[in-house]
Amino acid sequence: MTNPSASGSDNIQLSLKSDDIRLLLQSLDHCLATCTKKAAGAKDAPCEDCDRARNLRQRLSKLGSP
């Protein structure tokens, strides 16, 4: 279900089981570990995808499963 926020971006609310959250966390860890920008030698270069993955991982971690 999509609800437009005041800023114009969309928020989606989902019901997730702890196994779902654990899988998402594992996927984000894999994403962060295999960043192609970082692998190309740009270890200190900003990466928007990595920033978003870290942010999402932090929010999901607060929900439960480490």
Secondary structure, DSSP 4 states (H G I P E B T S, - for coil): -EEE-TTS-EEE-----HHHHHHHHHHHHHHHHT-HHHHTT-TTS--HHHHHHHHHHHHHHTTS--
